[in-house]
């Protein structure tokens, strides 16, 4: 649909007509193909979208895309303070608490070079653990050397 200029969209609206002289979208597709055989074929959905845009906005110009959400400094500060208070809070929980999108929170944390900590279970090393590991690797090495 990117090849459709504003004048082609207006031409489509004129082909649709108005009131008792309105054509169906199937008729408009057929008529548009006959009028412009060099252009790629249209479907009824494209015509429907153009007509809906005209009825809703009153024009057929290209609609600018949505802009990024702007997060104010107070919200960023509150987010970082919440992370300082409880560093093991997941990013999704921070997003819920601050009414932001999860990805927005992740981008803010990345920009500020902050990461929420994740708790991990680890085993405690005993005094003789390094010796056990060393003996285990020696046994494996001798087995490989002997071809077992």
C-alpha positions in Angstrom: 0.0 0.0 0.0 3.0 2.3 0.2 2.9 2.9 -3.6 -0.5 4.5 -3.3 -0.2 8.3 -3.5 -2.6 10.7 -2.0 -4.1 11.4 -5.4 -4.7 7.6 -6.0 -6.5 7.3 -2.7 -8.7 10.3 -3.5 -9.4 8.6 -6.9 -10.5 5.5 -5.1 -12.8 7.4 -2.9 -14.4 9.0 -6.0 -14.8 5.5 -7.4 -16.7 4.5 -4.3 -19.1 7.3 -4.8 -21.6 8.6 -2.3 -25.2 8.0 -1.3 -27.3 6.0 -3.8 -24.5 6.0 -6.3 -22.0 4.2 -4.1 -20.2 1.1 -5.5 -19.2 -2.0 -3.5 -15.5 -2.6 -2.8 -15.4 -5.4 -5.3 -16.6 -3.1 -8.0 -14.0 -0.5 -7.0 -11.2 -3.1 -7.1 -12.2 -4.2 -10.6 -12.6 -0.5 -11.8 -9.2 0.5 -10.2 -7.5 -2.5 -12.0 -9.0 -1.5 -15.3 -8.0 2.2 -14.8 -4.4 1.4 -13.5 -3.2 -1.9 -15.0 0.4 -1.0 -14.4 0.0 -0.8 -10.6 -0.1 -3.9 -8.3 -3.6 -5.2 -7.7 -5.5 -4.0 -4.7 -7.8 -6.0 -2.4 -11.0 -5.0 -0.7 -9.2 -4.6 2.7 -7.0 -1.8 1.4 -10.0 0.1 0.0 -11.9 -0.5 3.2 -9.0 0.9 5.3 -8.7 4.0 3.1 -12.4 4.6 3.3 -12.4 4.2 7.1 -9.5 6.6 7.5 -11.3 9.2 5.4 -14.5 8.8 7.4 -12.6 8.9 10.7 -10.0 11.7 10.0 -11.4 13.5 7.0 -8.2 13.0 4.9 -6.2 10.3 3.3 -2.7 11.6 4.0 -0.2 9.3 5.6 -0.7 9.1 9.4 2.5 9.6 11.4 3.5 6.6 13.5 3.2 6.6 17.2 6.0 8.2 19.1 8.0 6.7 21.9 6.6 7.1 25.3 8.4 9.9 27.1 9.2 9.1 30.7 9.7 12.1 33.0 12.6 12.4 35.3 10.5 11.9 38.5 9.3 8.5 37.3 12.9 7.5 36.4 14.1 8.7 39.9 11.2 6.8 41.6 12.1 3.7 39.6 15.8 3.9 40.6 15.0 4.6 44.2 12.7 1.5 44.3 15.5 -0.5 42.9 17.9 0.9 45.5 15.6 0.0 48.4 15.1 -3.5 47.3 17.7 -4.6 44.7 16.2 -8.1 44.3 12.9 -6.7 42.9 12.3 -8.1 39.4 12.0 -5.7 36.5 8.5 -6.8 35.8 7.4 -5.9 39.4 9.1 -2.5 39.0 7.1 -1.9 35.8 3.9 -2.8 37.6 4.6 -0.6 40.5 5.5 2.4 38.4 2.7 1.9 35.7 5.2 1.5 32.9 5.8 -1.0 30.2 8.2 -3.8 31.1 10.5 -3.0 28.1 10.5 0.7 29.0 11.8 -0.2 32.5 14.5 -2.5 31.0 15.6 0.3 28.7 15.8 2.8 31.6 17.8 0.3 33.7 20.1 -0.4 30.9 20.7 3.3 30.2 21.4 3.9 33.9 23.6 0.8 34.0 21.6 -0.8 36.8 20.6 -4.4 37.0 18.2 -5.9 39.5 19.9 -8.7 41.4 18.8 -12.2 41.2 19.1 -14.5 44.1 21.0 -17.7 43.4 21.4 -20.8 45.5 25.1 -21.8 45.9 26.8 -24.5 47.8 29.2 -23.8 50.6 32.8 -25.1 50.0 34.3 -27.1 52.7 38.0 -27.4 53.5 38.6 -30.7 51.8 36.5 -29.9 48.7 39.4 -28.6 46.6 41.4 -31.8 47.3 38.5 -34.0 46.2 38.1 -32.1 43.0 41.8 -32.4 42.3 41.8 -36.2 43.0 38.7 -36.6 40.7 40.4 -34.8 37.8 43.6 -36.9 38.3 41.6 -40.1 38.1 39.8 -39.0 35.0 43.1 -38.0 33.4 44.7 -41.4 34.2 41.7 -43.2 32.8 42.0 -41.3 29.5 45.7 -41.9 29.4 45.2 -45.6 29.9 42.4 -45.7 27.3 39.6 -46.8 29.6 
